[in-house]
Amino acid sequence: MVRGKNMAETFKFVYVLILFISICFVITISDSLNLADYSCIKDKDCPKVKSFNIRCRKGFCVNIL
């Protein structure tokens, strides 16, 4: 009986852990800035995004840190 209860608690813990990691992963991806689709010739061709320094480098828009 004790072994079955411990297994159930372990599965529940793993399930909650997977859910938590998934939610953090989704938030991270949705909050990231995807500039791979933007091609450019000049810096003015890149989109203006608040709190990001985006410049044209080698024909693509990149975030300059």
N, C-alpha and C positions, 0 to 999 in steps of 0.2 A: 504493500500500500504506500509506504513512504517513497519507494522508488518511482512509482507512477505519478505521485504528486510532484516530485522534484523534476521529472521529465516534462510535465505540463508547465511548470513554472519556467523551465529553461526554454521551451518552445515559445512561450508568451514573451519572454525577455528578448529572444532573437527576433521575433515578429515586430515588436515595438522598436527595436534597434534598426531593423531594415527600413521601417516606415520613417523613422527620424532621419536617417541618412538620405533616403530618397527625397524627402521634402527639402533638406538642405541642398542637395544636388540640383533640384529643379529651381530653387531660388537663385542659386549661383549662376546657372546657365541663363535664366531669364533676365538676370541683372547685368550680364556681361554685354559688352559692345561688340557686335559682329561687323567688322569692316572688310571682310574678305571679298565681298561682292562689289565693292566700290573701286572702279579703276579711275585713274586721274592723270592729268597732265601737269596741272598747277595745284598749289595749295588751296586755291579758291574752289576747285572742283570737289573737294571733300566736304562732307556734311559738317555743320557746326553743331556740336553737342556740348552742353553746359558741363563744366568741370573736367573736360577732356581736351588735350592738346593734340589735335589731329592734323597731320601733314601728309603731303604726297611724297612718297619715297619709292623709287624704282617702278613707277606706274601704278601703285596701289596706295590707298589711304591707310595710314598706320597711326596708332596712338603713341605719341612721344612722351616718355616718362620724365 
